[in-house]
Amino acid sequence: MNAATATAPPAARRGGRANTLLWAAQIVLAAFFAFAAVPKLAGAHTAVAMFGQIGTGQWLRYVVGTAELAGAAGLLIPRLAGLAAAGLAADMAGASIINAAVLHSAAVAMTVPLCAAFTLIAAARRAQIRNLAAAVTRRRQPLARPQSPSP
């Protein structure tokens, strides 16, 4: 134990440990989704066949692959991690519905827990999401016009 941890209150130590575990989970999930996106974007036979079964056309394969790759990158950027997790939670919710209702696949046993994990990450990073939204809205506000003096 060093001087910093010896004097830090217990809540601060737990918060630091939780943040470290959260980042570790984000890194592992980012790697998983980067590897999952590559076959979709590269046109692997299994991905083409699966999206063919869905019946929407291959454009959805490109959209999903791009969203998963962008989400994986976003999980590694502190300012975007919460938003990326929320997006990947939505992606996994859609995948769960498609796997259960259309494909009748056992993959739903993997997509539902992933959806829950991304929802928990997004909830833990909700302050980052709020800060990002505030930064975007600040930039979009029009500049105030100088008022001319009244005659």
Secondary structure, 3 states (H helix, E strand, C coil): CCHHHHHCCHHHHHHHHHHHHHHHHHHHHHHHHHHHHHHHHHCCHHHHHHHHHHCCCCHHHHHHHHHHHHHHHHHCCCCCHHHHHHHHHHHHHHHHHHHHHCCCCCCHHHHHHHHHHHHHHHHHCHHHHHHHHHHHHHHHCCCCCCCCCCC
